[in-house]
Amino acid sequence: MTHTRRRSRRSALLVPSAALAVLAAAGCAGQPSVTVPTPSSETAAYCGDLHKALPKTVVGLERSDPGPDSVLTAGWGDGAIVLRCGVPRPVKMDDAQSKGVDADGVNWLLEQRDDAGPRFTTTYRKAYVEVTLGVEYAHDITPLSAFAVPVEETVPESL
């Protein structure tokens, strides 16, 4: 006995149109999406001030904030550089072997991520500011210089 499966013409038409809808939505998104931190109201106030002070360009990349729209996040170069303010204290800060860098007077914890660019988080500040860089900046902290003055002016030291 032989069974022949017939796909209904209606279901065959739904699959491509559903795929087109997904592609259309993805194409409209344009900007990368990031998780918005949920800091205390005091920390959020520092972050709001920082957001206003952030530069329009970083290493030649235009500002293009990720979604969802928030004063706690900012971006440059369509996701090449992403800043989040008010993130939780990284566990890595408890590791005496962790690496840090100083960029124009602001101290940052360095975390190397597998298959991604580095992540930096401010240290000794009343709000933790995290900057992730694309892989093209794997060995380059130059973008951090653009954040030194805004961080120093808006996020007080915690020591």
N, C-alpha and C positions, 0 to 999 in steps of 0.2 A: 504494500500500500504506500503510495507516494502522497506526501502532503506538500502542497504549494502554499507558501506564505505570500499573502498579498498585503502590501502596505497601502493604506488608504491614501488617496490623493490629498485629502485634507491634512493628515499628519505630516506628509512630506512637505507641504507648504508651510506648516507652522515652524518646523525646525529652522529653515533658513531665515525666516522673518524674525525669530527669537534671537538668532545669532547676530543678525544685522542690528537689532535693537541694542544688544550688549555692546557691539562695536561702536555704534553711534554714541552711546552714553560714555564709553571710555574715551572716545575722541573729543567729546565736549569737555571732559574733566580738565585736560590740559595740565594742571598743576598737580604735583604729588600730594598725597594725603599723609598727615602725621598725627600721632596721638597728642592731644592737647593735655598738658599737665593739669593737676588740680591742687594748687598750692593754697596755703592759708591766705586770709585777706591781707595780712601785712606783706607777705611775699608777693602776692598778686599786685599790690600797689607799686612795689619796686619794679616789677616786670612791666607794668603799664608805663612807668617813666622810662624804662630802658627801651621799650618798643618805639616811643616817640623820638628817642635819640639815635636810633640805629641808622647807619649810612644807607644811601640810595644805591650805591654800588660797592662791591667788595671784589678786589682783584680784577676789576674790569667787568664783573658780572652784574647785570641789572637786578634790582629787587623784584622778586616774584614770589610772594608769600604762598605757602602751601595751604591746602584746605584742611579742616574747616577754618574759616576766618576767625582769628583770635589774636589778642594783644600778647598772648603767651608764646606765639610762634612767629617765625619770619624765615624767609628764604631768599636765595640769590641763585641765578642761573638755572632755573627750573629744577631745583633739587640738588644741585652740585654742592651747595652749602645750605644747611638748615640749622636754625637756632631755636631752642625751646628754653623758656625761662620758667623757673619754679618746679623743676624736676626734683624727684626725691634724691637724697644723698646717695651717691653710688656706693655699693658694698665694697668696691675695689679701693675706696679711700681708707679702709681698715687694714689693707695689706701694706706692710712696711716696705715690701719690694716693688710697689707700684711706681710707675714713672710719672714724672711731672715736667712741665715746661713753664718758662716764664716768657710771656709775650708782652713787651712794653709795659712791665710793671704789674701785670695780672697773671696770677698763678693758675695753671690748668692741670688737671689730672689727664693723662693720656691713656686711652684704651685702644689697642689695636684690635680690629674686628676681622674675623675670617671673611674673605671674599667681599670686603667692603672697605671704604676709607676709614680713617681714624675718627674717634669720638673724643672730644675734649669737654671737661666739666670744670667750671671755676671752683677754686678752693678758697677757704677763708673769707667767704662772702655770706651775707644774710639771705641771699637767694642763690640757688644753684642754677647756673646758666650752662646749658649744654649746646655744643656746636658739633655737628657731624659734617664731615667733608667727604666728597666723592673720592673714588680710588685715584683720580688724577692728582690728588693732594696727599697721597700716601706718605710721602717723605718731605712735606712742605707745610710749615706752620705759618707761612706768610699771611693767610686769610685772618688769623687770630689778631693780628695787629689792628685790623679795622674795628675790632670790638673793644680794644683796651680803653680808650677814652670814654665811650658810652657806658661801659661797665663801671669804671672808676667813678664816674659822675652820678650814677643812678643807683648802684647797688652797694651799700656800705659794707666795709670790712666787718667780719664777725669777731675779730680778735681785739 
